């Protein structure tokens, strides 16, 4: 997937470098074993014995997890013990086959340590018990993050989809008509092509004030767009409204657009301020980036929504660097205007070229009796 263009700090989805590193490690270990001169059958016997030990240890750990899940079988698994068992042990066919193979190799191969089978199993159970009690096999934070992203379990994923389904999907299809109605009432204030979109501010620090003029005095509220009214979730005549702001340079208005913050970022900020949520500032920053990336992916698949809104992701630098929110929005507005003009010019040229080429050729016949030479220097 291509890297997000919203902001340089937004990460793109994780790839397969862990598997590639494991493949390199496998090759290095095989070369090392070959260099040590170990017989292949000896290496294979130890490897199979070790893998069988891992599978039996994993089974013991899953049985311990099952003891907890059986206490919640009615609230979590609708009273089905089979669902609880499957949730802990996985696919029964695969687990049963692996268990049978592990038992077979355990019984048929000699123990690598020379201990009796009963001792080996007892030590295996002891090691798994210590792993659970002491948390020796806890997942690192990077692996937990990868699992959550792959399974779409993040807070940001739910917030992005809720923001799209509960808000953007409702207002964006009819947004051009509301802009047109507003322009008829206010003398085409939103006349530029870039000004006819909804601009959504997404600060990565999740600082979302309720008044935009607090964030930047050069942003001034003008009017409210004509309201959109929908029946939603049992609420009759629910009102959706948006605000038009103008931007000042040296005290003079230089542009206007429909502007607002992404409200889910306010939720992330509030969660980081409430100790009950267990949400740190680092978690907030990570989830804010994932929210922007997820929302970008959602809108990319919906052209009628993507063409009517623009997501502005920014991160305010340290104090004293002179960051201006109004200039950031104006830069994006002017960029949109230039892109629209470029596309419009190219489209006009293509139409003219195609219309010229599509004309039927005409035969031009001179009215003179004798043909003239092509050269003109002889006259």
C-alpha positions, 0 to 999 in steps of 0.5 A, spaced: 500 500 500 502 506 498 504 511 503 499 516 506 500 523 503 497 526 509 503 527 514 510 524 514 509 522 521 503 517 519 506 510 518 504 505 513 501 498 514 506 493 517 509 489 511 512 482 511 519 484 514 519 479 520 518 473 516 523 475 511 528 476 517 526 469 519 528 466 513 535 469 513 535 466 520 533 460 518 538 460 512 544 462 517 542 456 522 542 451 517 549 454 514 552 454 521 549 446 522 552 444 516 559 448 518 559 444 525 558 437 521 552 435 525 549 429 521 542 431 518 538 425 522 541 427 528 539 435 527 532 433 525 531 428 531 532 434 536 528 439 532 522 434 531 523 433 539 523 440 540 517 442 536 513 437 539 515 440 546 513 447 544 506 444 542 505 440 548 507 446 552 502 450 548 497 445 549 498 446 557 498 453 556 491 453 553 488 448 558 490 453 563 486 459 559 480 454 558 479 454 566 478 461 566 474 462 560 469 456 563 467 461 568 464 466 563 461 461 558 454 464 559 456 471 558 461 470 553 460 464 549 452 464 550 452 458 554 456 453 549 462 450 552 464 448 545 465 455 543 469 456 549 474 450 548 474 452 541 476 459 543 482 457 547 484 451 543 483 453 536 481 448 531 480 441 534 482 437 528 488 441 527 490 441 534 488 434 535 493 432 529 498 436 532 497 433 539 497 426 536 504 427 532 507 430 538 505 424 543 508 420 537 515 423 537 515 424 544 514 416 545 518 414 539 524 419 540 529 418 545 529 424 550 535 430 548 537 430 555 536 423 557 531 424 562 525 419 562 519 421 559 515 422 565 520 427 568 520 431 561 513 432 561 513 434 569 519 439 567 515 442 561 509 443 565 513 446 570 516 451 565 509 453 562 506 454 569 512 459 571 511 462 564 504 464 566 505 466 573 511 470 572 509 473 565 515 470 562 512 470 555 508 476 554 508 479 548 512 486 546 508 492 545 510 492 537 507 485 536 501 487 540 500 493 536 501 489 529 496 484 532 491 490 533 492 493 526 491 487 523 485 485 526 482 492 526 481 492 534 484 499 535 480 505 538 482 509 532 479 504 527 472 504 530 472 512 531 474 513 524 468 508 521 463 511 526 465 518 524 464 516 517 458 512 517 455 517 523 457 523 520 461 524 513 456 519 509 450 523 511 452 530 509 457 529 504 453 527 498 448 533 499 454 538 500 455 541 493 447 543 493 448 546 500 454 550 498 450 552 491 444 555 496 449 558 500 453 562 494 446 564 492 444 568 499 451 571 500 454 573 493 458 567 491 463 567 497 465 560 496 467 561 488 473 557 488 473 550 486 477 549 492 473 553 497 467 548 495 469 542 500 469 541 507 476 542 510 477 537 516 482 539 521 486 533 524 491 535 529 496 529 531 496 532 538 488 532 539 488 539 541 481 541 539 478 547 541 471 549 540 472 556 537 477 556 531 479 563 533 482 561 539 487 557 535 488 562 530 485 569 531 486 570 523 480 565 522 474 568 523 467 565 523 462 568 517 456 564 516 453 557 517 451 553 511 444 551 510 442 546 515 441 539 513 435 535 516 435 527 517 431 522 521 437 518 525 436 513 530 429 515 532 431 522 532 426 526 528 429 532 524 436 531 526 440 537 524 447 537 521 450 544 520 457 546 518 460 553 519 464 558 513 470 561 516 474 567 512 482 567 513 485 574 514 492 576 512 494 583 514 487 584 517 484 583 510 480 577 508 484 573 503 479 566 502 474 562 505 471 555 506 467 550 510 472 548 516 471 544 522 475 539 526 475 532 526 471 531 533 473 524 534 480 527 536 476 530 542 474 523 544 482 521 544 484 527 548 479 526 553 481 519 554 488 521 555 486 525 560 481 520 564 485 515 568 480 510 568 481 509 560 488 507 561 490 511 555 497 515 555 499 520 551 503 516 547 497 511 545 493 518 543 499 520 538 499 513 535 491 512 535 491 519 532 495 517 526 491 511 525 485 514 525 487 519 520 490 513 516 484 509 516 479 515 515 483 516 508 483 509 506 475 509 507 474 516 503 479 513 498 473 508 496 468 513 496 469 518 490 463 522 492 465 523 499 472 524 497 471 529 492 467 533 497 472 533 503 479 534 504 483 532 510 488 537 513 493 533 518 498 537 521 502 537 528 504 543 531 512 544 532 515 546 539 513 553 541 517 559 538 517 556 531 511 561 528 506 555 526 500 559 523 493 554 522 490 559 518 496 559 513 496 552 513 489 552 511 490 557 506 496 553 503 492 547 502 486 551 499 491 554 494 494 548 492 487 545 491 485 551 486 492 550 482 490 543 481 483 544 479 486 550 474 491 545 471 486 539 471 481 544 467 486 546 462 488 539 461 481 537 460 480 543 455 486 542 451 484 535 450 477 537 448 479 541 443 484 536 440 479 531 440 474 536 436 479 538 431 481 531 430 474 528 429 473 533 423 472 530 416 477 532 412 476 537 406 478 538 399 481 545 398 480 546 390 483 553 387 479 557 382 485 558 378 486 555 371 493 553 372 496 550 378 501 554 382 508 552 384 510 551 391 516 555 391 514 563 392 521 565 391 520 565 383 515 571 383 
